[in-house]
Amino acid sequence: MKAFVTRLMQFAVGSLGAALLNLLTIPVITFFISPEEYGKTSMFMLAQTLLICVIYLGYDQAFAREFYEYPNKKKLFSTAIVVPFLFSGIVIGLMCYFAKPISAFLFGSDMYYHAVYLIAASIPFLIFERFLFLYVRMQNKALEFSLFNIIVKFSILLCTVLFLLFFPHTFITVIYATIIGQVIGDTILMLRNVRILYMSPVKTDPDLYPRLAKFGLPIAAATVIYSMFVVIDKLFIRYFCDFEQLGLYTAAFKIASALLILQTTFSNFWVPTAYAWYKKQKPMHYFKLVSDSIMFLIAILFMGLLLFKGVIMLVLSPEYGQAQYIFPFLCFYPLMMTVSETTNLGIVFLKRSSLNILVSIIALIVSVGLNLLLVPTYGAIGAAIATGSAYIAFFLARTYFSMRIWKGFSVKTHMMTTLLLVVAASLNSMIHTVWLISIINVAVLLCIIIIYIPLLRTLYRSYYAKRQQSISHEKGIEA
């Protein structure tokens, strides 16, 4: 248990540091540029999100799945990265050829086509970054993983500050700073792992390609659908509203993404741990204990954000004040993503990755339907409600299909907690009276704590028993 907690904390250092550096970019950017300019910046983020969702073709997930079973890790790395790298050549070519139309769609003018070239040039670095971080993470090198996560984010923050100090305060400056900072950070990571990157046809395994494709390509198909689900809210705001609403929405999304600190930390630690537990045939109550604990912890953080949303919004420029009524529903994004990592284990362990396609389709249908219904009338707030609801549907679908093919565990407390959080998010989006919404938030927080009293007792008893065992062992040694 001590090693378990130590490794989690080591992963947490990087995730927390990277997330804090990422959050620091929000006040920096919003201080210098208007919501309208920030809205255009968000379209760049949208393009990068689509690339990240699609470019790996599921081979990154297949690499992680095979890591503990395939003996030669470097050969596995070389084999897994080849197909995404070849595919990236096609993507880069298409982006350069259609640079002006892409620029017009993203930024409202084709004069920024050179930014599309820069985005395309960053794709190989994104691929190397993803696979190298996976390689380090699956080896449980938590401190190294954490250090380079921080280096990459710090490089982006530093470039953003410098560029905004010395260049015009426009979205294009932020785009250049972000990409150049990313490339610098990734180059440092690549230099540290240069031996792994040395690849040749001899160092790949042709027999491994079908296995990687069988697991990865269904994930890629699901990811294409999921990527639409991820960006559909911004596309609806872009079409029905204006760049200012998009800028407010993006700022709110960044605030809600503070919960990704826990999501990223937990995922980095949980993926290798869950595979190891499954291989050792750990009892099901271990998986349930982790799932209940993470649901409780992130629900507390969710309510903490709502309780202190007024204070949190002080990090933004006054022009972004309306973002505090947009972000409550957006908090479901990191919450549902994190919890579903513990409830979708049946899909992962039994290699039924094709079910991810169905999960993503369900979430996409919910997202499109609600965005179409709400965005034309309510703008960014409507998009936030649609996004939060879609992620809840994503969690429910993932959990349902996993439990159908795996023995699984009860998720009743998850359902009750989610319902309470939906009520809290709804009221926080509608009620502007500070004292009233504060009382409501405290009441919801207390209800959540009451629901999880049995879990807290179990955790305390487990800790107390281990403490007593440790004391007895120490006394035995002294005797």
C-alpha angles and dihedrals in degrees: 000000000000091000089046093055093041092055091047091052092048090054088045092059092063096039093047093045094046092046093049091049089048090050091049089062090064098068089038094055097038091050091058105034136045125245089256092056090044088054089059089048088055090059088060088051088051091054091049091048091053091050093049091048094050110026098074094056089213092292091118090060091044089051090054091046093053097040098095094039102046112075101208105062097183092051089049089052093049093047096046096050097049099078096046089048093052091046090051089062090061092046093049091050093051093047092051093046093050096035096127097048090046090050091049091051096046102038106018094249136066092219091089095063090122088068088059089055089053092049089051092049090055094058098088089051091053090053094049091046094052097048095041092051089049091050092051093043096050089052087056092237090153100169094048090047090050095047095054093043088058093045093055094048093044090052090054093047093048093049091047093053094046095046094049091049096052105026136053116293096246137121093255090062090054091049093052092046093049096049096043091047090050092050093049092050093046091049090057089050091049093049089053090053100035093131091059091049094057101105136171135164088259090060094056128083113227090193090059096059095078091051093049092046093048092056100031106043096060087051089050091053090049090046092054088054091042091051089058088049089052097050102031093092093057092045091054092049090047091053102038101031136022141268091269092060088045090052092051090047092050092050090050090048090053091052092050089048088070084090088063086078088076094036094054094043093049096045093050090053100034102053097063091036094052092049091049092049092048091051090051090046094236114192117268094244089071091060091046092049091054092046094049092045095051091046091052095046097048092044088056090050090047091056091043090059091050093047093052100031092120092056093043091054090061088080088068129073113264087251088072097054094119090063090083090072093047103051103062095080091041088064087076089072097072093030097056094038091054097046093045088060086070098041100045095061093115090064091049100042095045092044093236092147091149087076088068087071092059091045091053093047091053092050092046092052091051091047096048093044095050095041090052090049100042111026099067089055106029103026117199094001090055090050090051092053090048092049094048092048091048092054090050088053088048091055094045093049093046091049095045096051092043094052091047093062099031132051089242127162141265118288099184093121089051090056094049092047093049091051091052091049091050089054091048094048092048093052092045090055093050108033117072098176105108101207093046096049090045091057091048092049093050090049092051090047091053091049090054092050090050091052091054099045091106089053092049090051091051092049092047093049091049091050092045093049092050090046091052091046090052092049092049090049091051091049090049091054092048091049 
